[in-house]
C-alpha cells in the first residue's frame, strides 16, 4: 500500500469525499417532502403539531453527576495502576485520593 494514503491530510480528504458522496447518494434515495412548507424538517413530538420549541434544556443538574462520574473513573484508573512496591507512587495515589474526596465534598456540600 502506498504511504501517501496514510498521510493525515490525504486521509482526511478521502474520508471527507466519501462522506460527501454518501450524503448526496442518501439524499437522492431519501423520502421527499410531501408538503411544500417543508413538513419533513418540522419538529415532531409524538404526533403533536408544535408551533415552536418551548423547552429549554438545563444541564445544571447534570454537571455534578458527570463530574462525579469522571473523577471516580479517573481515580479508579490511577489507584488501580499504581505499582505496589514503589512507595512514592503509593503516596501520590493517596494524595490524589484525598484531593478527589475534598473536591467531591465541595461539589456535593449543598
Buried (B, 14 or more C-beta within 10 A) or exposed (E): EEEEEEEEEEEEEEEEEEEEEEEEEEEEEEEEEEEEEEEEEEEEEEEEEEEEEEEEEEEEEEEEEEBBEEBEEEBEEBBEEBEEEEEEBBEEBEEBEEEBEEEBEEBEEE
